[in-house]
Amino acid sequence: MKVRRAQSARLGLLILTAFWMLVVLPASVLAAPYAAFVMDARTGEVLHSRNADTRLHPASLTKMMTLYVVFQAVEQGEISLDTNVKISRKAAAEPPSKLGLKSGQRIKLRYLIRASAVKSANDAATALAEAISGSEAAFARRMNRTAKSLGMTRTTFKNAHGLTETGHMSTARDMSILGRHMIYDYPQYYNLFSRRSTNAGIREVANTNRRLLASYKGADGIKTGYTRAAGSNLVASAERGNERIIATMFGGSSSAARNARVAELLDMGFRRAPSRAKLHKPEKPTYQPDSDLVAGNSDAPAGAGKTIRLSGAVQTSYRPKLRPVTAESAPVVVAEAQTEPTVLPTDIQTALEAAQTPSNVPEILATARPAARPDDVVLATAEPEVVTRLSTSGGRHWGVNIGRYPSRYQAEKVLLQTALTEMSSLDGSLRKVVRRPQGFDANFMGMTRDSADLACRRLASRNVTCFMIGPS
């Protein structure tokens, strides 16, 4: 009897201990599964994988896709970095981590980008989604289309910030793929992820990944994430010499434990990666704007009418046919005056047929030759005139410069990209690369002063460095 009582007491103690462990220990320690993935960023070669295709909660790693879509929208001219975004009640009410935005407040898009990338601010991420697509739900659909185009086959997004939501899942492999595209598709923005702190418009914010950036040699990004369901997640990248490694981890028990494990994964990557490897950048996906933004669609989200698709373009231009004339047709009189004879239909028919017959040239014009010059004509003599410039372009002697680049190829590439994104103001201009001692200047030439000024102002609104070039 005493033995049974002792066994019952021990069982009760075990149950009580287990209960208190559930209460005291954070959920991430008990529930968050572990996954890891390491790749050579230069080639995409897999160097280590563990549970890499298990669908888990990505937490704020989600904001990498949010920012990728925003960078794509800025590149395509849907929105500008200097656009003033109005903060909605929904965005302002997002739980921390947050920037502290207020409903009705206006803030530039560039500051929302910084807050999302560096501070991992949930209110900023939601505001970005609404600014691009009109609503977070429409933006999530665009995130999923973009993820599919990147090859992220096991990812589904439900929101722009990464807070836990049913069905909002990703994998360590997919997040590594996204991180690689972020590095190579938008290198002009990638430096955001290595900033220890940044100005987010209303205040200075610190980087959530600053400890790893400070402690690991070569680390320059990318994104942290934490929720109770996900644990501590991180996609990290580091570059040493010609080598770049991307390491992704899901399910850390704490940020310190996560950083230590990711440092081990990066070390493993540098040990296993070849010291020399040819860079094979990932293929940039096809631009996929919001499907709701179609001309004439009254259901398009408010504030999102930036992209219009046109269909039914003319494929063939046909020559107009002659109007048939019958004997019963009444005479056509156009602004008849008393001093001129009436124009009859037969006269119009004859004139049209004559105009449309290429060989209808009077014989006298074909055979006539100019008379010889008389012998007694005295020719005038004058000093030869030197023409320094001859132009019939209507004063198109101006141009704009959009930067100096280390190679001709880079300059030509930037000119082509700029011409495609700013066709309205650069139409008719000539792309010209001028070699200088310090590099290659990318210029658009053959413009009027007004058109060059307009082009520069429009390019400046897109955060493109530009200055006018006058006639010399």
Secondary structure, DSSP 8 states (H G I E B T S, - for coil): -HHHHHHHHHHHHHHHHHHHHHHHS-HHHHH---EEEEEETTT--EEEEESTTS-B--GGGHHHHHHHHHHHHHHTTSS-TT-EEE--HHHHT--SS-----TT-EEEHHHHHHIIIII--HHHHHHHHHHHHSSHHHHHHHHHHHHHHHT-TT-B-S-SS----TT-BB-HHHHHHHHHHHHHH-HHHHGGGG-SEEE-SSSEEE-TTHHHHHHSTTEEEEEEEEETTTEEEEEEEEEETTEEEEEEEEEESSHHHHHHHHHHHHHHHHHHS-SS--------------TT--TT-TTS-TT-TT--------------------TT-----SS--TTS----HHHHHHHHHHHT-TT---HHHHH-------TT-----------S----SSS--EEEEEEEESSHHHHHHHHHHHHHHTHHHHTT-EEEEEEETTEEEEEEEEE-HHHHHHHHHHHHHTT---EEE---
